[in-house]
Amino acid sequence: MNLIAEGPGSKVEGAGRTAAVTADHLAYLDALRGVAILGVILFHAGRLGALPSLKDLDPLFEPVNSALQAVSGLGYLGVHLFLVVSGFSLAYGPLRRGCGKLNLGDFGRRRARRILPAYFVSLALWSFVALMQGSRLARPSVWWDIPAHALLVHNLFPATVLTINGSFWSLGLEWQWYFCFPILLCLARRFGFRPILIATLVLGVAWQRMAWFFFPDAQFQVGNAFYWALPGRLFEFACGMAAAAVVVSGGQRAAYRAAIAVATLLPLLAVETLVESRTFGVWNDHMWGAVFGLGLIALSGVTPVWFTGRLLGRALSYAGTISYSLYLVHEPILRMVLVPALIKLPPGIVFSAFWVLIFPLLVLCGLAFYRLFEAPWLKQRGGGRADRQVADLAIWSQKTSGARV
């Protein structure tokens, strides 16, 4: 039986019901976005001193505290996960429909509606705050920083990559990726994904190695604009695209194989990353991209009820839903609240205040920003949450039964 018809707003038949759905949706993507944004928040909170060591207060808390610090130290990998998920999300729809082609005008309009309105509101807000604060770390030079951010090229210049709101750097990267995606998709249709992965891996390693040579570790706060520029990150996006192709055509066997690969590689890579204790690593960046791509394939074999019908899955999915707004607001709020008010207090108070006051405050601010400035611009995709769940279950059923889309 043809469980999922082609095109948006298609009919899904199964379990005694027919529902109008948008089938270009997978339940676990929202949950992964939730994991990614929580990792990024913990990383920045740890860097700002919100997760201090508690071993001097009570050794009972030390194992838990050490584990939490290790997790926050790896939180920057949330950005890697965001990049892979971005490549997956953009490619999944065209590949699932079997054409692999894009209407460039429609693609550009949808991408602009998705990220620009909320970004410009956030840019205006934090530019005003930065100008009022007078701190050079955050204060923009009006004649250059703000126009560079408005044009989304700020991440290409060392002088602007971390000004106004340090988290903005990846939004420039994401916007530039949108111009490359149609080209990679076209090349993948012609040559397949294997040459694309090899080419982007070679290009990424060469680019980051060159950036590392000219900007060694001691000066890397300046050099990260070049190190993290798009040529060095294309492989991660391409891993997401290739994962989408496997999920569309691979079925349950591919999910099992990917799960075995993740179970083998993830612990080794995590330990190696913790031992190195650095956020820069030419091979690390690309290996994490490959592992996250395999993880996306592996999760396609998990029934969607784990993400839509379980408390933890629902919580992560909800965090993923507002993840973009959380990303836009969390770092300036952490800097404004943590640094001035808490950093000089005893470690136990700082640690408790983060979880009891600041973390909930971040979530509330992210939710408010989402409701006010992001949600109104989201394009209606047809069908509600229940219909999306039916689509997810139908896609999963198709993969496990070998039915053809």
Sequence and secondary structure as in RCSB ss.txt:
>XXXX:A:sequence
MNLIAEGPGSKVEGAGRTAAVTADHLAYLDALRGVAILGVILFHAGRLGALPSLKDLDPLFEPVNSALQAVSGLG
YLGVHLFLVVSGFSLAYGPLRRGCGKLNLGDFGRRRARRILPAYFVSLALWSFVALMQGSRLARPSVWWDIPAHA
LLVHNLFPATVLTINGSFWSLGLEWQWYFCFPILLCLARRFGFRPILIATLVLGVAWQRMAWFFFPDAQFQVGNA
FYWALPGRLFEFACGMAAAAVVVSGGQRAAYRAAIAVATLLPLLAVETLVESRTFGVWNDHMWGAVFGLGLIALS
GVTPVWFTGRLLGRALSYAGTISYSLYLVHEPILRMVLVPALIKLPPGIVFSAFWVLIFPLLVLCGLAFYRLFEA
PWLKQRGGGRADRQVADLAIWSQKTSGARV
>XXXX:A:secstr
   B SSTTEEEEETTEEEEE  S  HHHHHHHHHHHHHHHHHHHHHTTSS   TTT GGGHHHHHHHHHHHHTT
THHHHHHHHHHHHHHHHHHHHTT     HHHHHHHHHHHHHHHHHHHHHHHHHHHHHH  TTT   TTTHHHHHH
TT GGGSTTTTTSS GGGHHHHHHHHHHHHHHHHHHHHHHH HHHHHHHHHHHHHHHHHHHHHHS GGGHHHHHH
HHTSGGGTHHHHHHHHHHHHHHHHHHHHHHHHHHHHHHHHHHHHHHHHHHHT S  HHHHHHHHHHHHHHHHHHT
TS THHHHSSHHHHHHHHHHHTHHHHHHHHHHHHHHHIIIIITTS HHHHHHHIIIIIHHHHHHHHHHHIIIIIG
GGS   SS HHHHHHHHHHHHHHHHHT   
